[in-house]
Structures are given as C-alpha cells and as structure tokens.
Amino acid sequence: MFVIFGTTSRKIEEEKGYFVCPQCQVLRPYVLASMQTWFTLFFIPLFPVGEKNNRHVECKECSTTFYPRVLDFNRYTVDGQILGEESQVTT
C-alpha cells in the first residue's frame, strides 16, 4: 500500500473592501490575502503548517498585487462609501 503525503500552498482571503487602485487609478474592490502551507494526505489538505506569509493586496479588476501598506490611507468602507462622509440634510 502506498501513502501519498506532502504539502501545498493555498491563498487565504483575510479582508475585502474598496480602495483606489494605483494601477487602475479609480475606486476598485480589493482582497487582502496571504499564502498558507497545508499538509496533504492523498492530495487532500488536512491542516495548516507553519505561518501565513506573502501578505498582499490584490485588485479584483486588474489582478495586480500590492504591498499591504497601499491600504494605509484607504478612506473607503466595505461597501464603497467614503469614511467620515456625513450626509447633508437640507431644510
């Protein structure tokens, strides 16, 4: 009987939202993700091994990846609204 084991890497999505993509130059959806190594048995991932690494931000439109610091000055919420924007009531 053969036992086939090994490791594989999978992308783990940590956060979603909107940001101004440096490549597209407009408001786009993004995913903050990292890579995780998994132990496999018969090609089935069973449990994570080690730490998450290669944390990156990926634009969902152009698929360009950026360092997470691109989100440092992000002013948009998950639904694309500007943070701190107050609705003006006219009377």
N, C-alpha and C positions, 0 to 999 in steps of 0.2 A: 504494500500500500504506500502511495506517495502522499506526502503532506506538503502542500504548496503554501509558503508564507512569505511575507515581505512587507514593504511599506509603499505608500502612495501619498501624494500631496493633494489637498482639497482646498478650495477657496471658501473662506468663512466670511459671510457678509455681516458686518457689525452695526452699520448705521446707514440710513438713507436720507436724502433730502435734496435741496436745490442749492446751487451755487453758480457764480458767474465763471464759466469755464475759460481758462486762459487761452485755450486753442480756438474755441468757437466764438469767444468774445460776447456771449449772450447768456441769459439765465437757462441753465440745463439741470436735469436730475443727475445725482451722483450716488455712488455706493462707496462707503468706506469699508475696505475688506483687508484680510490678511490671509496668509497661507498657513496651513496646519498639516503636519505629517501624521499619518494614521498607520497603525499596524493592520495588516491584512492577512486573512486566512482563507485560502481558496478564492482569492481576488475579492473578498468581501471585507470592507473596512470595519474593524471591530471597536477600536478605541484610539484616542489621540496619543501621540508620543511626542514628548518634548514641548517646546514653547511655540506660540504663534510667532511668525516672522514675516518680513516683507510687507509691512502695513502700507497700504496705498489707497488713494482716492481715484476712482475710475468714473469718467464721464460716460453716462449711458447713451449719449447720442454719437459721439465721435470715437468712443472706446479708448481715448488717450488716458494714460495713468499719470498721476502726480504724487508728490510727497504730501503727507497729511497736513503739513503747515499751510497748504493752499487754503485750508478752511479757517485759518486763524482770524481772518476779518470777514468771514461769511455773515451776512446780515439777513439771511432768509430762513424761514421756518420750513418744516417738512412739507407743507402744502404750497410753498412758493410765495408766501406773504412776507413783506419786509418786517423785521423785528422792530418793535418800538413805534410802528406806524399807528398813529391814533386816527380814528375815524372822525372827520369833522362833521359836526351837526350844524346845519344851517337853520336858523329860526326866523 
